[in-house]
């Protein structure tokens, strides 16, 4: 049975040939013909169904409209974050995400945006501090979905090799909301009073709510678990003689796994090699697996009429029974209704298991990646919260004395977000496909995107030290260092959620939203804790000591990336049974 000891005892060749959750066959070598030459073909993964309601089958305009709606909501949620409780922003997902897993993503997105809009509108009618504090708590509650269900919606709509680009654009909207709010908030408060911030936020929240209702269909779609077929021998592929052993997938390994059988496997099939204890990730020779997608099963005989009918038959996912038998039956292709605009506005999903859905996010703490994302994302958001709190105060005092222009500090962060989004957009998916092209079987691994985080994490970690030094020793032109340091931190903040959110979606599928819950909890706790005591710490020790401590902590969090780059696939092999069993 796959486990930690088993996964870390495998040879490099066996790990390379294994197909745990997250491994996708992305490239088919020399199988497409172009201008008389055979070239590599990029495959779509996951494989879409025949249903037009499947988000992977949506027209590009529908995907772009949905992405625009959730990106606007993410922008507005963080635009208002300068004036509400960041702790509630993280803790609100404890019940939002389980509800989304039960009733679907669309009704929860609409409900959360409505809570944000209603709370912001209520803020325009009161100036009492206690009531404003309560309103800000509800604002945080209505905004928390932006960092959990929003990324999950993006992952539902796009294929494996497309998510890097679109997730980068989404996280850029997510990060830029608080920056634009910081720039505009100072001028609005100085000219019209802080009370008018609620009026501007109400207009934006209302627009986000309307877009969520009209442009964001349900993206939570049940499809069969993916099954990677054995690769075909490519034509004119001169490197094929170096192939590693093809993966041997024994069907009885994971009882919860579903597979779609080719037409030639109609009938009742018995799983072979019962004495091998169903070792899922063992390797077989390429000769044994080259002739069949399922080398470990023997096809039963069936009639010629069944064979002809199977060519037009859509087979459902086939469950594996306890006695090792796979039962299939002939089923005429289902007639799917057109996915019209009116149909896209409907809500009505119920998946049950209420108690389990509320407990499931806490189970993801057994995944090492969850801790890495929690610490890195929480540390970067904590740094942004501290700098956005301390920075304008520094620039409003001599020798700078910027006054109401202190919010211009956020221009550096805006520039960092734009550069970070461009960097991720260009390199995230390109690195994934280039990695798959170099593999004999064309497999793409989620870990192939992770190395592009190392430069951004180094830059973001150095931002703490640069800001602390420039704040400790102010001078006439040293404001440039403060602005530049904020841009460095925002550069990393844009890429870390983009790459890690993709990694969680690629590796854990439906469990990704539960991982986001734990990420956002720490993402709320760290900024709350750092901003709570930063003023007293600065008064007692100056700027260098606290920001130097933040540098050490962020550097430690960043180093956790290295084990995932080298052993991430082994970890996915070790936790494969947990991941598949909890989908």
Secondary structure in CASP SS format (residue, H / E / C, confidence):
PFRMAT SS
TARGET T0000
AUTHOR 0000-0000-0000
METHOD secondary structure of the structure
MODEL  1
X C 1.00
X C 1.00
X C 1.00
X H 1.00
X H 1.00
X H 1.00
X H 1.00
X H 1.00
X H 1.00
X C 1.00
X C 1.00
X H 1.00
X H 1.00
X H 1.00
X H 1.00
X H 1.00
X H 1.00
X C 1.00
X C 1.00
X C 1.00
X C 1.00
X C 1.00
X C 1.00
X E 1.00
X E 1.00
X C 1.00
X E 1.00
X E 1.00
X E 1.00
X E 1.00
X E 1.00
X E 1.00
X E 1.00
X E 1.00
X C 1.00
X C 1.00
X E 1.00
X E 1.00
X E 1.00
X E 1.00
X E 1.00
X E 1.00
X C 1.00
X C 1.00
X C 1.00
X C 1.00
X C 1.00
X C 1.00
X C 1.00
X C 1.00
X C 1.00
X C 1.00
X C 1.00
X C 1.00
X H 1.00
X H 1.00
X H 1.00
X C 1.00
X C 1.00
X H 1.00
X H 1.00
X H 1.00
X H 1.00
X H 1.00
X H 1.00
X H 1.00
X H 1.00
X H 1.00
X H 1.00
X H 1.00
X H 1.00
X H 1.00
X H 1.00
X H 1.00
X H 1.00
X H 1.00
X H 1.00
X H 1.00
X H 1.00
X H 1.00
X H 1.00
X H 1.00
X H 1.00
X C 1.00
X C 1.00
X H 1.00
X H 1.00
X H 1.00
X H 1.00
X H 1.00
X H 1.00
X C 1.00
X H 1.00
X H 1.00
X H 1.00
X H 1.00
X H 1.00
X H 1.00
X H 1.00
X H 1.00
X H 1.00
X H 1.00
X H 1.00
X C 1.00
X H 1.00
X H 1.00
X H 1.00
X H 1.00
X H 1.00
X H 1.00
X H 1.00
X H 1.00
X H 1.00
X H 1.00
X H 1.00
X H 1.00
X H 1.00
X H 1.00
X H 1.00
X H 1.00
X H 1.00
X H 1.00
X H 1.00
X C 1.00
X C 1.00
X C 1.00
X C 1.00
X C 1.00
X H 1.00
X H 1.00
X H 1.00
X H 1.00
X H 1.00
X H 1.00
X H 1.00
X H 1.00
X H 1.00
X H 1.00
X H 1.00
X H 1.00
X H 1.00
X H 1.00
X H 1.00
X H 1.00
X H 1.00
X H 1.00
X H 1.00
X C 1.00
X H 1.00
X H 1.00
X H 1.00
X H 1.00
X H 1.00
X H 1.00
X H 1.00
X H 1.00
X H 1.00
X C 1.00
X C 1.00
X C 1.00
X C 1.00
X C 1.00
X H 1.00
X H 1.00
X H 1.00
X H 1.00
X H 1.00
X H 1.00
X H 1.00
X H 1.00
X H 1.00
X H 1.00
X H 1.00
X H 1.00
X H 1.00
X H 1.00
X H 1.00
X H 1.00
X H 1.00
X H 1.00
X H 1.00
X H 1.00
X H 1.00
X H 1.00
X H 1.00
X H 1.00
X H 1.00
X H 1.00
X H 1.00
X H 1.00
X H 1.00
X H 1.00
X C 1.00
X C 1.00
X C 1.00
X H 1.00
X H 1.00
X H 1.00
X H 1.00
X H 1.00
X H 1.00
X H 1.00
X H 1.00
X H 1.00
X H 1.00
X H 1.00
X H 1.00
X H 1.00
X H 1.00
X H 1.00
X H 1.00
X H 1.00
X H 1.00
X H 1.00
X H 1.00
X C 1.00
X C 1.00
X C 1.00
X C 1.00
X C 1.00
X C 1.00
X C 1.00
X C 1.00
X C 1.00
X C 1.00
X C 1.00
X C 1.00
X C 1.00
X C 1.00
X C 1.00
X C 1.00
X C 1.00
X C 1.00
X C 1.00
X C 1.00
X C 1.00
X C 1.00
X C 1.00
X C 1.00
X H 1.00
X H 1.00
X H 1.00
X C 1.00
X C 1.00
X C 1.00
X C 1.00
X E 1.00
X C 1.00
X C 1.00
X C 1.00
X C 1.00
X C 1.00
X C 1.00
X C 1.00
X C 1.00
X C 1.00
X C 1.00
X C 1.00
X E 1.00
X C 1.00
X C 1.00
X C 1.00
X H 1.00
X H 1.00
X H 1.00
X C 1.00
X C 1.00
X E 1.00
X E 1.00
X E 1.00
X E 1.00
X C 1.00
X C 1.00
X H 1.00
X H 1.00
X H 1.00
X C 1.00
X C 1.00
X C 1.00
X C 1.00
X C 1.00
X C 1.00
X E 1.00
X C 1.00
X C 1.00
X H 1.00
X H 1.00
X H 1.00
X H 1.00
X C 1.00
X C 1.00
X C 1.00
X C 1.00
X C 1.00
X C 1.00
X C 1.00
X E 1.00
X C 1.00
X C 1.00
X C 1.00
X C 1.00
X C 1.00
X C 1.00
X H 1.00
X H 1.00
X H 1.00
X H 1.00
X H 1.00
X H 1.00
X H 1.00
X C 1.00
X C 1.00
X E 1.00
X C 1.00
X C 1.00
X C 1.00
X C 1.00
X E 1.00
X C 1.00
X E 1.00
X C 1.00
X C 1.00
X C 1.00
X C 1.00
X E 1.00
X E 1.00
X E 1.00
X C 1.00
X C 1.00
X C 1.00
X C 1.00
X E 1.00
X C 1.00
X C 1.00
X C 1.00
X C 1.00
X C 1.00
X C 1.00
X C 1.00
X C 1.00
X H 1.00
X H 1.00
X H 1.00
X H 1.00
X C 1.00
X C 1.00
X C 1.00
X C 1.00
X C 1.00
X C 1.00
X C 1.00
X C 1.00
X C 1.00
X H 1.00
X H 1.00
X H 1.00
X H 1.00
X H 1.00
X H 1.00
X H 1.00
X H 1.00
X H 1.00
X H 1.00
X H 1.00
X H 1.00
X H 1.00
X C 1.00
X H 1.00
X H 1.00
X H 1.00
X H 1.00
X H 1.00
X H 1.00
X H 1.00
X H 1.00
X H 1.00
X H 1.00
X H 1.00
X H 1.00
X H 1.00
X H 1.00
X H 1.00
X H 1.00
X H 1.00
X H 1.00
X H 1.00
X H 1.00
X H 1.00
X H 1.00
X H 1.00
X H 1.00
X H 1.00
X H 1.00
X H 1.00
X H 1.00
X C 1.00
X C 1.00
X C 1.00
X C 1.00
X C 1.00
X C 1.00
X C 1.00
X H 1.00
X H 1.00
X H 1.00
X H 1.00
X H 1.00
X H 1.00
X H 1.00
X H 1.00
X H 1.00
X H 1.00
X H 1.00
X H 1.00
X H 1.00
X H 1.00
X H 1.00
X H 1.00
X H 1.00
X H 1.00
X H 1.00
X H 1.00
X H 1.00
X H 1.00
X H 1.00
X H 1.00
X H 1.00
X H 1.00
X H 1.00
X H 1.00
X H 1.00
X H 1.00
X H 1.00
X H 1.00
X H 1.00
X H 1.00
X H 1.00
X H 1.00
X C 1.00
X C 1.00
X C 1.00
X C 1.00
X E 1.00
X E 1.00
X C 1.00
X H 1.00
X H 1.00
X H 1.00
X C 1.00
X H 1.00
X H 1.00
X H 1.00
X H 1.00
X H 1.00
X H 1.00
X H 1.00
X H 1.00
X H 1.00
X H 1.00
X H 1.00
X H 1.00
X H 1.00
X H 1.00
X H 1.00
X H 1.00
X H 1.00
X H 1.00
X H 1.00
X H 1.00
X H 1.00
X H 1.00
X H 1.00
X C 1.00
X C 1.00
X C 1.00
X C 1.00
X C 1.00
X C 1.00
X H 1.00
X H 1.00
X H 1.00
X H 1.00
X H 1.00
X H 1.00
X H 1.00
X H 1.00
X H 1.00
X H 1.00
X H 1.00
X H 1.00
X H 1.00
X H 1.00
X H 1.00
X H 1.00
X H 1.00
X H 1.00
X H 1.00
X H 1.00
X H 1.00
X H 1.00
X H 1.00
X H 1.00
X H 1.00
X H 1.00
X H 1.00
X H 1.00
X H 1.00
X H 1.00
X H 1.00
X H 1.00
X H 1.00
X H 1.00
X H 1.00
X H 1.00
X H 1.00
X H 1.00
X H 1.00
X H 1.00
X H 1.00
X H 1.00
X H 1.00
X H 1.00
X H 1.00
X H 1.00
X H 1.00
X H 1.00
X H 1.00
X H 1.00
X H 1.00
X H 1.00
X H 1.00
X H 1.00
X H 1.00
X H 1.00
X H 1.00
X H 1.00
X H 1.00
X H 1.00
X H 1.00
X H 1.00
X H 1.00
X H 1.00
X H 1.00
X H 1.00
X H 1.00
X H 1.00
X H 1.00
X H 1.00
X H 1.00
X H 1.00
X H 1.00
X H 1.00
X H 1.00
X H 1.00
X H 1.00
X H 1.00
X H 1.00
X H 1.00
X H 1.00
X H 1.00
X H 1.00
X H 1.00
X H 1.00
X H 1.00
X H 1.00
X H 1.00
X H 1.00
X H 1.00
X H 1.00
X H 1.00
X H 1.00
X H 1.00
X H 1.00
X H 1.00
X C 1.00
X H 1.00
X H 1.00
X H 1.00
X H 1.00
X H 1.00
X H 1.00
X C 1.00
X C 1.00
END
